[in-house]
Amino acid sequence: MGYRFTDLIDACKPEWRAYIEHDFVRQLGAATLGDASFRHYLKQDYLFLIHFARAYALAAYKSSTLADLRQAHEGLKAILDVELDLHVGFCREWGINEDDLAGLPESRATLAYTRFVLDTGNRGDLLDLHVALAPCLIGYGEIANWLNAHPATLRGEANPYDAWIAMYESDEFQGAMHAEMEWHDTRLADATPARFEALTRIFRDATRLEIDFWQMGLDQAD
Ligand SMILES: Cc1ncc(C[n+]2csc(CCO)c2C)c(N)n1
């Protein structure tokens, strides 16, 4: 008893490290990532974000307190009003226009990950859903920090992916990440071992699907 969010990471260490330190991340940090791989990733991430917005709408539906409902609403607004606009701008800088985005076929990795999150939320409760979302929300912040601590990482104009790292190292994003970890800490504090084990399975599967998402980008897979 008395679990914390970091216990989920500790329970899934090999998968978590494989996600945080994936070749896609390493190459992005070292500025050796092929631009076609990055473009493929950006396009699929547009589809990912749309389903992620739906997951926040599901979180609103699964909320039983006003505080949780407001949190889900803020998350949905942040994706629709900020993240997606930023992402479309980012895509434009990489030569992908809105018409390209509108007609995109969805890759298997995008399909598997996003529908896993939505299904987990549908059949479970709000905590199950947040645990399925956690590798995304918390992992990207940790990736930015890991890249900054890694000697092979290039920052500034020497790296065309610098703006991507900057987005996730920002105080705003790191603050949101810590707030999410605290939310988990509060909910996990009174989880039973059986409940924690069920949540660990969700966390591990979502992390494995994040690994597949990086690999899909690297391989430009459909
Ligand atoms: C495959 C994939 N996984 C995680 C993220 C990161 N991410 C997506 S939405 C969001 C915050 C929403 O307010 C964050 C951190 C991504 N872009 N793509």
The ligand as a MOL file (V3000), in Angstrom:
LIG
                    3D

  0  0  0     0  0            999 V3000
M  V30 BEGIN CTAB
M  V30 COUNTS 18 19 0 0 0
M  V30 BEGIN ATOM
M  V30 1 C 2.9160 9.5320 -29.7230 0
M  V30 2 C 2.9730 10.7110 -28.8180 0
M  V30 3 N 3.1040 10.5010 -27.5000 0
M  V30 4 C 3.1410 11.5420 -26.6760 0
M  V30 5 C 3.0390 12.8340 -27.1550 0
M  V30 6 C 3.1060 13.9940 -26.2130 0
M  V30 7 N 1.8620 14.6620 -26.0090 0 CHG=1
M  V30 8 C 0.7710 14.5530 -26.7650 0
M  V30 9 S -0.4950 15.5460 -26.1860 0
M  V30 10 C 0.4270 16.0870 -24.9450 0
M  V30 11 C -0.0410 17.0780 -23.9430 0
M  V30 12 C -1.4360 17.4590 -24.0780 0
M  V30 13 O -1.7390 18.6250 -23.3880 0
M  V30 14 C 1.6770 15.5180 -24.9810 0
M  V30 15 C 2.7150 15.7820 -24.0050 0
M  V30 16 C 2.9000 13.0060 -28.5360 0
M  V30 17 N 2.7930 14.2450 -29.0760 0
M  V30 18 N 2.8720 11.9330 -29.3380 0
M  V30 END ATOM
M  V30 BEGIN BOND
M  V30 1 1 1 2
M  V30 2 1 2 3
M  V30 3 2 2 18
M  V30 4 2 3 4
M  V30 5 1 4 5
M  V30 6 1 5 6
M  V30 7 2 5 16
M  V30 8 1 6 7
M  V30 9 2 7 8
M  V30 10 1 7 14
M  V30 11 1 8 9
M  V30 12 1 9 10
M  V30 13 1 10 11
M  V30 14 2 10 14
M  V30 15 1 11 12
M  V30 16 1 12 13
M  V30 17 1 14 15
M  V30 18 1 16 17
M  V30 19 1 16 18
M  V30 END BOND
M  V30 END CTAB
M  END
